[in-house]
Amino acid sequence: MSTTAKRGARGGHAGILAACLLYVGLLLVLPLAGIVWTALKPGLHIVSDTLREPDVRHALLLTFQIAVITVLVTTFFGVIVAWVLVRQRFHGRSFLNALVDLPFALSPVTVGLACFVLFAPGGWLYPFFNARGIQINFALPSMVLVTIFICIPFTIREVVPVLEEIGLDEEDASRTLGASVWHTFRKVSLPNIRWAIAYGIALSTARAIGEIGAVLIVSGLIQGRTETATLFIFRAAEERQLPQAYVVALLLAAISIVLLLAIETFHHRQEREMHSA
């Protein structure tokens, strides 16, 4: 390759890199920097003042409860569904594979309305739960249900390609040596997919704590009862309590970023240890 061609190639790579950095900077870094600046403009005391408010504490606790339940359910069943999609062959497999992506296609508002149709007074399942004194809508159960629905694909879509990549050789060898299906999964498959599960957990957590559309519809936006952190931000912005809204928004963003960075750090550290061993 001639010198001119090499310079042209380097210039092309530099241009692509600059475009990528500009894209990321404008759409990710700049908005986050704006939130940080606006949130802390009144002074650092605004953070402690905001976090001491009872409504904020309740909203963060409720968000934490919803996120924990959602992650536990979607991780457990997500691994099972991923395993079935990759390791089993059955009629309707393609349909199930497409159905997993349904939450990506549906608007969260549609999910909230569907839950409303099922569990609100006059809904299909309302008489069954009402007769047993169980309130679904305008309470924690409906908020958990819609969040789980929205977070269904993340763990599945992280685990499926890893299971396809590792193949069946190690699992077949384990079963040939007499190991049970559960023992093979726990000792062979699970270590191979642990980072995919970790990424799925991180994405599900970030999505769960950031959900607003579906939760807004089914929660009733009852202050101090069914108000999550995102709903607090929504209400605070409407009531012109902008510093408090920015502080809570910044906290949610920080949680998601720290979680993803921690997983990336541990993953790369593990890879370095494996290469050096």
Residue, then its C-alpha position, 0 to 999 in steps of 0.5 A: m500500500s502506498t504512503t498516500a493510501k495509508r494516509g487516506a486510510r488513517g484519515g478515514h479511521a480518524g474521521i469515523l472515530a471522530a463521528c462516533l465520539l461526536y455522536v456519543g458526546l451529543l446524545l449521551v455525555l452532553p445530556l448527562a453533563g447538563i443534568v449534573w450541572t442543573a442538579l448541583k447548581p443550587g449547591l451540594h446541599i440540594v442532594s442531601d435535602t432531596l434525599r431526606e424528603p419522605d416522598v423521595r425515600h418512599a419512591l426510591l424504596l418502591t423502585f428498589q422493591i420493584a427492581v429486585i422482584t423484576v430482576l429475580v423473576t426475569t433472570f430465573f425464567g429468562v435463563i430457562v426460556a433461553w435454554v429451551l430456545v437453544r437446546q430444545r426443538f419443538h413445534g412453535r419454537s419460532f413463534l416463542n422466539a418471536l414472542v420473546d421480543l414482543p415487549f420491544a415492539l409494544s409501547p409501555v403505555t399499551v402494556g399498562l392499558a392491557c393490565f388495566v383491562l385485566f385487573a381494573p374494576g370491570g376487567w376480566l380478572y377483577p372479580f377473581f382477585n376482588a373476591r379474595g381481597i387482592q388489589i392488583n391495580f393502583a398497587l404494587p402487584s400491577m407495577v411489578l407485573v408491567t415491569i416484568f413484562i417490559c424486562i422479559p427479553f433482556t436476560i433471554r437475548e443476552v444468554v441465547p447467543v452465548l449458549e449457541e456459541i459454546g455448543l453442546d460438546e462440554e454438556d454432552a461430555s458431562r452427561t456421558l460421564g454420568a452427570s445429571v442434567w441439573h449437575t451439568f447445568r450447574k457445573v458446566s453451563l452456568p459458568n459459561i453463561r454467567w457473564a451473559i446473565a450478569y449483563g442481562i441483570a444489569l440491563s433489566t435493572a436499568r430498565a426496571i428503575g427507569e420505567i414510567g409509561a406502563v407504571l404511570i397508568v397502573s399505579g394511579l400516581i398516588q403520592g407516598r403510596t404508588e409513586t416510584a422514583t421516575l413518577f416522582i421525577f414526572r410529578a416534580a417536573e410538573e410542579r416546577q420542583l426541578p432541582q429535586a427532579y434532577v437530583v433523583a434523575l441523576l441518582l437513577a442514571a448513576i446507579s445504572i452507569v455504575l452497575l454496567l461499569a462494575i460488570e464490565t470491569f469484573h468481566h475484563r479482569q476475569e478475562r485477563e486472569m484467564h489469559s495470564a493463567 
